[in-house]
């Protein structure tokens, strides 16, 4: 009985956090939904409290970062220069922008893939498409965990929490190279290399060590190299050497078979 009550309280924490996420006004959402079936579907998905609660839960489970106080504004924009979404903030305070100009054709692509799969056909993709729920979890992680001290750290944490392997396939498809993380990491590689780093920590040292590292990095005070060395009990140079060898083999396995 006590265990059941504790679980209910734990889940309520995520529901409460989701309820604090501020979405555009009903009038704005209605205007978007009237633009077409795809827009209506996106509005419904992007404002579903259940989806946001699941994202908060994933971040807690994967990174050890609980909701705490939440003050997040969600806005819809139409812009040429933005990706599917972008976010800014830390410690549960911030803003998330969803770019409908990119999301609408992307959702159409995903719907086509789903129809092919339901029809028993081989979905014709090279890189498995990102699902909207992973986009939500990814952007929410940025607001919860902050920017870290390097782009690969920030994108690695967000991609790890969202469990989004699409970046690993993309890395292979364009012939990405696994370099040591003490070298500059390009924006394109930040997602895949950051994800593989935290997957390596999970595989070699356990998920609890990932949570310890992520929690301390999210404070914005400690540096990744010092935190990782302290938590894993190895020098940063040792970590870099072992992680690079493991990731080179790991990343090579993400190749799409048609």
C-alpha positions in Angstrom: 0.0 0.0 0.0 2.8 2.4 1.0 4.7 1.5 -2.2 1.6 2.2 -4.3 1.1 5.6 -2.7 4.7 6.5 -3.2 4.5 5.6 -6.9 1.4 7.8 -7.3 3.1 10.7 -5.6 6.1 10.2 -7.9 3.9 10.2 -11.0 1.9 13.2 -9.7 5.2 15.2 -9.6 5.5 14.9 -13.3 1.9 15.7 -14.0 2.2 18.8 -11.8 5.3 19.9 -13.7 3.5 19.4 -17.0 0.6 21.5 -15.9 3.1 24.4 -15.2 4.3 24.5 -18.8 2.7 27.5 -20.4 1.4 27.1 -24.0 0.1 29.7 -26.4 -3.4 31.0 -25.9 -6.4 29.0 -27.0 -7.0 31.6 -29.7 -3.5 31.1 -31.1 -3.7 27.3 -30.9 -7.1 27.4 -32.7 -5.6 29.5 -35.5 -2.8 27.0 -36.0 -5.2 24.0 -35.9 -7.4 25.5 -38.6 -4.5 25.6 -41.0 -4.9 21.9 -41.8 -5.0 18.3 -40.4 -1.2 18.1 -39.9 -1.1 21.4 -38.0 -4.1 20.2 -35.9 -2.2 17.0 -35.1 1.0 18.9 -34.2 -0.9 21.3 -31.9 -2.6 18.3 -30.2 0.7 16.5 -29.7 2.8 19.5 -28.7 0.3 20.6 -26.0 -0.6 17.2 -24.6 0.2 17.3 -20.8 0.7 13.5 -20.8 3.5 13.8 -23.3 5.2 16.5 -21.3 4.8 14.5 -18.1 6.5 11.5 -19.8 9.3 13.8 -20.9 9.8 15.0 -17.3 9.8 11.4 -16.1 12.4 10.4 -18.7 14.7 13.2 -17.6 14.4 12.2 -14.0 15.1 8.6 -14.8 18.0 9.1 -17.2 19.7 12.1 -15.8 18.5 12.2 -12.1 17.2 15.8 -12.6 13.7 16.2 -11.2 11.2 18.8 -12.2 11.4 21.0 -9.1 10.2 24.5 -9.9 9.1 24.9 -13.5 8.5 28.1 -15.4 8.6 27.2 -19.2 7.0 29.1 -22.0 6.2 27.2 -25.2 5.8 29.2 -28.4 5.1 28.3 -32.0 7.0 30.2 -34.7 7.5 30.1 -38.5 11.1 30.7 -39.4 13.5 29.7 -42.1 16.6 29.7 -40.0 15.5 27.5 -37.1 15.6 23.8 -36.7 12.5 21.7 -35.7 12.8 23.4 -32.3 15.2 25.3 -30.1 15.3 26.1 -26.4 17.0 28.3 -23.9 17.1 28.1 -20.1 18.2 26.1 -17.1 17.0 24.7 -13.9 13.4 24.4 -15.2 13.2 28.1 -16.3 13.2 28.9 -19.9 11.5 29.0 -23.3 11.0 26.4 -26.0 10.2 27.4 -29.6 8.7 24.9 -32.0 9.2 25.8 -35.7 6.0 25.0 -37.5 7.6 25.8 -40.9 9.8 22.8 -40.4 7.6 20.6 -38.3 4.6 20.5 -40.7 6.5 18.9 -43.6 8.4 16.7 -41.1 5.2 15.4 -39.6 3.9 14.7 -43.1 7.0 12.6 -43.8 6.5 10.7 -40.6 2.9 10.0 -41.5 4.0 8.6 -44.9 6.4 6.3 -43.1 3.7 5.1 -40.7 1.4 4.4 -43.6 4.1 2.3 -45.4 4.8 0.3 -42.3 1.1 -0.4 -41.7 0.8 -1.5 -45.3 3.6 -4.0 -44.7 6.0 -2.1 -47.0 9.6 -1.3 -46.2 9.6 2.3 -45.2 11.9 4.1 -47.6 14.2 6.1 -45.3 18.0 6.2 -44.9 17.9 7.8 -41.4 15.0 6.8 -39.1 12.9 10.0 -38.5 12.8 11.7 -35.2 9.4 11.4 -33.4 7.8 14.5 -31.9 7.9 13.0 -28.4 11.7 12.8 -28.7 11.8 16.4 -29.9 9.8 17.4 -26.8 12.1 15.5 -24.4 15.2 16.8 -26.1 14.2 20.4 -25.9 12.9 20.0 -22.3 16.3 18.6 -21.3 18.0 21.7 -22.5 15.8 23.8 -20.2 16.2 21.4 -17.3 19.9 20.6 -17.6 21.2 23.9 -19.0 23.9 24.3 -21.6 26.9 22.5 -20.0 30.4 23.6 -20.7 30.5 22.3 -24.3 28.0 21.8 -27.1 28.5 18.1 -27.2 27.7 17.9 -23.5 24.5 19.8 -23.8 23.3 17.9 -26.9 24.6 14.6 -25.6 22.5 14.9 -22.4 19.4 16.0 -24.4 19.8 13.2 -26.9 20.5 10.6 -24.2 17.5 11.6 -22.2 15.3 11.5 -25.3 16.7 8.1 -26.3 17.0 9.4 -29.9 19.2 7.2 -32.0 18.4 9.0 -35.3 21.5 11.1 -34.8 23.7 8.0 -34.7 22.4 6.8 -38.1 22.9 10.3 -39.5 26.5 10.3 -38.2 27.2 7.1 -40.1 25.3 8.1 -43.2 27.5 11.2 -43.8 30.7 9.3 -42.8 31.3 10.9 -39.5 34.7 10.4 -37.8 35.1 9.5 -34.1 37.7 11.9 -32.7 38.7 12.3 -29.1 36.4 14.7 -27.2 39.3 16.9 -26.2 39.3 18.1 -29.8 36.8 20.6 -31.2 33.5 18.9 -31.9 31.4 20.3 -34.8 27.8 21.2 -34.3 26.8 18.3 -36.6 28.8 15.8 -34.5 27.8 17.1 -31.1 24.6 15.1 -30.9 26.1 11.7 -31.8 29.4 12.1 -30.0 27.7 13.4 -26.9 25.2 10.6 -26.9 27.8 8.0 -27.4 29.8 9.4 -24.5 26.9 9.0 -22.1 26.0 5.6 -23.5 29.7 4.6 -22.9 29.4 5.7 -19.2 26.2 3.8 -18.8 27.6 0.6 -20.4 31.0 0.7 -18.6 30.0 2.2 -15.3 26.2 2.0 -14.9 23.3 4.4 -15.3 23.7 5.7 -11.8 27.1 7.2 -12.7 25.4 9.0 -15.7 22.9 10.5 -13.3 25.6 11.7 -11.0 27.6 13.3 -13.8 24.5 14.9 -15.3 23.2 16.2 -12.0 26.5 17.9 -11.2 27.0 19.3 -14.7 23.5 20.8 -14.6 24.4 23.1 -11.8 26.5 25.0 -14.3 29.4 25.4 -11.8 31.5 22.2 -12.4 33.3 21.3 -15.6 32.6 18.0 -17.4 36.1 16.7 -17.4 36.5 17.3 -13.6 33.1 15.8 -12.8 33.6 12.7 -15.0 37.1 12.0 -13.5 35.8 12.3 -10.0 32.7 10.2 -10.5 34.4 7.5 -12.6 37.6 7.4 -10.6 39.8 7.8 -13.7 41.8 10.6 -15.2 40.2 12.6 -18.0 42.9 11.3 -20.4 42.1 7.7 -19.5 38.4 8.4 -20.0 38.9 10.0 -23.4 41.0 7.1 -24.6 38.6 4.4 -23.5 35.5 6.3 -24.6 36.9 7.0 -28.1 37.7 3.3 -28.7 34.3 2.1 -27.5 32.4 4.8 -29.4 34.2 4.1 -32.7 32.9 0.5 -32.5 29.5 1.4 -31.1 28.7 4.1 -33.6 29.7 1.9 -36.6 26.7 -0.4 -35.8 24.1 2.2 -36.6 23.6 1.6 -40.3 20.2 1.5 -41.9 19.3 -1.7 -43.7 16.8 -1.2 -46.5 
